[in-house]
Amino acid sequence: MARSSQHHIVGLLALISPAISTLLAEEGVPEAAATGAADLAAGATRYQQVCAQCHGPKGEGNFELKSPSIAGLPDWYVAIQVGKFQRNWRGAKPEDVPGHLMHAIAQALDPVGVRDVSGYIASLELIPTQLTLKGGDAERGAEIFRERCMECHRYNGRGEPAFRSAQLIGLQDWYLLSQMKKFREGARGGHAEDVYGNKMHRITERMTDESFLDIATHISDLAKRYAKEKPRNR
């Protein structure tokens, strides 16, 4: 890594939230990440070793591998999701091939690694959702989003720590569509201890593929407007 890049990473250290332990404890995965500020230089190295092959060197994701764009996701959200993979709350079902792969990879990260990688991912520049799917109705998606999604994911799709809700406007539209289907079917959010995942299952269980497509289309519009805003960290 070039010296200028190392200096940039170290300089970002103070910007990454160190206080994710409370959120992890409340979510039920208290042991997932170590306490304290992330070491972003170490996180960058670990990311390249463990994550980049699937998620890309810049966190851009990979359609062929069905791996999401994770650049710019909040550190608390990344740590919680890794914790869920480690505890068999996500990716435990063999039919969920991408999730099952992530479930195995997550075991390679110890709590310090989770903390540092989460911080590094949060430091990456968000890659806004692009519209690649056809047939969606953005206006109808906006209406459904206001009725079913906005309370937790906020008006701008930036997510909300209080509800453990994901930042949506950096995820690919095809990935958003696939995850809504997984929540509906119980492949994700179906574990009895996954409180917020269960909530997503209840919200999506009677929704149609068409409505999911409309929501994903609307989120690509939100990304155009709000990609430059900072996500909420507390």
C-alpha positions as CSV (number, residue, x, y, z in Angstrom):
1,M,0.0,0.0,0.0
2,A,1.3,3.5,-0.9
3,R,2.4,5.7,1.9
4,S,-0.3,8.3,1.0
5,S,-3.0,5.6,1.3
6,Q,-1.7,4.5,4.6
7,H,-1.7,8.1,5.9
8,H,-5.2,8.5,4.7
9,I,-6.4,5.4,6.5
10,V,-4.7,6.3,9.8
11,G,-6.1,9.8,9.5
12,L,-9.6,8.4,9.3
13,L,-9.2,6.4,12.5
14,A,-10.8,9.0,14.7
15,L,-13.8,9.3,12.3
16,I,-14.9,5.6,12.7
17,S,-17.3,5.0,15.6
18,P,-15.8,2.9,18.3
19,A,-19.0,2.6,20.3
20,I,-20.7,-0.4,18.6
21,S,-20.5,-2.7,21.6
22,T,-23.9,-1.5,23.0
23,L,-25.6,-2.2,19.7
24,L,-24.0,-5.6,19.4
25,A,-25.1,-6.5,22.9
26,E,-28.7,-5.4,22.3
27,E,-28.8,-7.3,19.0
28,G,-27.7,-10.5,20.7
29,V,-24.2,-10.8,19.2
30,P,-22.1,-9.1,21.9
31,E,-19.0,-11.1,21.2
32,A,-18.8,-10.3,17.5
33,A,-16.5,-7.3,17.6
34,A,-13.9,-6.1,20.0
35,T,-14.3,-2.8,21.8
36,G,-12.3,0.4,21.0
37,A,-11.6,2.3,17.8
38,A,-10.9,0.4,14.6
39,D,-7.4,0.1,13.3
40,L,-8.1,0.9,9.7
41,A,-4.7,0.0,8.4
42,A,-5.1,-3.5,9.9
43,G,-8.7,-3.5,8.6
44,A,-7.6,-2.8,5.1
45,T,-5.1,-5.7,5.2
46,R,-7.6,-8.1,6.6
47,Y,-10.3,-6.9,4.1
48,Q,-8.0,-7.8,1.2
49,Q,-7.2,-11.2,2.7
50,V,-10.8,-12.2,3.6
51,C,-13.4,-10.0,1.8
52,A,-12.0,-8.6,-1.4
53,Q,-12.2,-11.7,-3.5
54,C,-16.0,-11.6,-3.4
55,H,-16.9,-8.0,-2.5
56,G,-14.2,-6.4,-4.7
57,P,-11.1,-4.3,-3.8
58,K,-13.3,-1.2,-3.4
59,G,-16.3,-3.0,-1.8
60,E,-18.2,-2.7,-5.1
61,G,-19.6,-6.3,-5.0
62,N,-19.8,-8.9,-7.7
63,F,-23.0,-9.9,-9.6
64,E,-21.6,-13.2,-10.7
65,L,-21.0,-14.2,-7.1
66,K,-24.2,-12.5,-5.9
67,S,-22.1,-10.5,-3.4
68,P,-23.3,-7.1,-2.4
69,S,-21.6,-3.7,-2.6
70,I,-20.6,-3.0,1.0
71,A,-18.6,0.2,0.6
72,G,-19.7,2.8,3.0
73,L,-21.9,0.6,5.1
74,P,-21.9,1.7,8.8
75,D,-19.4,-0.1,11.0
76,W,-22.2,-1.2,13.5
77,Y,-24.2,-2.7,10.7
78,V,-21.3,-4.7,9.3
79,A,-20.3,-6.0,12.7
80,I,-23.9,-7.1,13.5
81,Q,-24.3,-8.9,10.2
82,V,-21.0,-10.7,10.6
83,G,-22.1,-11.7,14.1
84,K,-25.3,-13.1,12.7
85,F,-23.4,-15.2,10.2
86,Q,-21.1,-16.5,12.9
87,R,-24.0,-17.4,15.2
88,N,-25.9,-19.3,12.4
89,W,-28.6,-16.7,12.2
90,R,-27.8,-16.0,8.6
91,G,-26.5,-18.3,5.9
92,A,-27.0,-21.5,7.8
93,K,-29.3,-23.0,5.1
94,P,-27.4,-24.7,2.3
95,E,-30.0,-23.6,-0.3
96,D,-28.9,-20.0,0.4
97,V,-25.7,-20.4,-1.6
98,P,-24.2,-16.9,-1.3
99,G,-25.3,-16.7,2.4
100,H,-23.8,-20.1,3.1
101,L,-20.5,-19.0,1.6
102,M,-20.5,-15.9,3.8
103,H,-21.4,-18.0,6.8
104,A,-18.2,-20.0,6.3
105,I,-16.0,-16.9,5.6
106,A,-17.3,-15.1,8.7
107,Q,-15.8,-17.7,10.9
108,A,-12.3,-16.6,9.8
109,L,-12.7,-13.2,11.6
110,D,-12.0,-12.8,15.3
111,P,-13.5,-9.9,17.3
112,V,-10.6,-7.6,16.6
113,G,-10.7,-8.5,12.9
114,V,-14.5,-7.8,12.8
115,R,-14.0,-4.4,14.5
116,D,-11.1,-3.4,12.1
117,V,-12.7,-4.6,8.9
118,S,-16.1,-3.0,9.8
119,G,-14.3,0.3,10.4
120,Y,-12.4,0.0,7.1
121,I,-15.6,-0.8,5.1
122,A,-17.3,2.2,6.7
123,S,-14.4,4.4,5.5
124,L,-14.8,3.3,1.8
125,E,-16.7,5.6,-0.5
126,L,-20.3,4.6,-1.0
127,I,-21.2,3.3,-4.5
128,P,-24.8,4.5,-5.1
129,T,-27.4,2.0,-6.2
130,Q,-27.8,2.0,-10.0
131,L,-30.9,0.9,-11.8
132,T,-30.2,-2.3,-13.7
133,L,-33.6,-4.1,-13.4
134,K,-36.4,-3.5,-15.8
135,G,-40.1,-3.2,-15.3
136,G,-40.2,-1.4,-11.9
137,D,-42.5,1.5,-11.1
138,A,-40.5,4.1,-9.1
139,E,-43.7,6.1,-8.2
140,R,-45.4,3.0,-6.9
141,G,-42.2,2.0,-5.2
142,A,-42.0,5.4,-3.4
143,E,-45.5,4.9,-2.1
144,I,-44.8,1.4,-0.8
145,F,-41.5,2.6,0.7
146,R,-43.3,5.3,2.6
147,E,-45.8,2.8,4.0
148,R,-43.6,-0.1,4.8
149,C,-39.9,0.9,4.8
150,M,-39.3,4.5,5.7
151,E,-40.1,4.3,9.4
152,C,-37.0,2.1,9.9
153,H,-34.8,2.8,6.9
154,R,-35.5,6.6,7.0
155,Y,-36.7,8.9,4.2
156,N,-33.3,8.8,2.5
157,G,-32.6,5.0,2.7
158,R,-29.7,5.7,5.0
159,G,-30.8,3.3,7.7
160,E,-31.2,3.8,11.5
161,P,-29.1,2.3,14.3
162,A,-32.0,2.4,16.7
163,F,-33.8,-0.1,14.5
164,R,-30.7,-1.9,13.3
165,S,-32.0,-1.1,9.8
166,A,-29.6,-1.3,6.9
167,Q,-28.3,1.5,4.7
168,L,-30.0,0.7,1.4
169,I,-28.8,3.3,-1.1
170,G,-25.4,1.6,-1.7
171,L,-26.8,-1.9,-2.3
172,Q,-27.3,-3.1,-5.9
173,D,-31.0,-3.3,-7.0
174,W,-30.7,-7.0,-7.8
175,Y,-29.3,-7.6,-4.3
176,L,-32.1,-5.6,-2.7
177,L,-34.6,-7.7,-4.6
178,S,-33.0,-11.0,-3.6
179,Q,-32.8,-10.0,0.1
180,M,-36.5,-9.0,0.2
181,K,-37.4,-12.4,-1.2
182,K,-35.2,-14.1,1.4
183,F,-36.8,-12.2,4.2
184,R,-40.3,-13.1,2.9
185,E,-39.4,-16.8,2.6
186,G,-37.6,-16.9,6.0
187,A,-34.2,-17.8,4.5
188,R,-33.1,-14.5,6.2
189,G,-34.5,-13.2,9.4
190,G,-36.1,-16.6,10.3
191,H,-34.0,-17.4,13.3
192,A,-36.1,-17.1,16.5
193,E,-33.5,-14.9,18.2
194,D,-33.1,-12.5,15.3
195,V,-35.6,-9.9,16.5
196,Y,-35.1,-7.3,13.8
197,G,-34.8,-10.0,11.1
198,N,-38.1,-11.4,12.3
199,K,-39.6,-7.9,11.9
200,M,-38.4,-7.8,8.3
201,H,-40.0,-11.2,7.7
202,R,-43.3,-10.0,9.0
203,I,-43.2,-6.9,6.9
204,T,-42.4,-8.8,3.6
205,E,-44.3,-12.1,4.1
206,R,-47.3,-10.9,2.1
207,M,-45.6,-8.7,-0.4
208,T,-45.2,-9.6,-4.1
209,D,-42.2,-9.8,-6.3
210,E,-43.6,-6.8,-8.2
211,S,-43.7,-4.7,-5.1
212,F,-40.1,-5.7,-4.3
213,L,-39.1,-4.6,-7.8
214,D,-40.9,-1.3,-7.4
215,I,-39.1,-0.6,-4.1
216,A,-35.7,-1.4,-5.5
217,T,-36.4,0.9,-8.4
218,H,-37.3,3.7,-6.0
219,I,-34.2,3.1,-3.9
220,S,-32.1,3.8,-7.0
221,D,-33.8,7.2,-7.1
222,L,-33.1,7.8,-3.5
223,A,-29.4,7.0,-4.1
224,K,-29.3,9.8,-6.7
225,R,-30.5,12.3,-4.1
226,Y,-28.9,11.2,-0.9
227,A,-25.7,9.3,-1.7
228,K,-23.5,12.2,-0.4
229,E,-25.2,12.4,3.0
230,K,-23.5,10.7,5.9
231,P,-25.2,7.6,7.5
232,R,-26.4,7.8,11.1
233,N,-24.1,6.3,13.6
234,R,-26.0,6.8,16.8
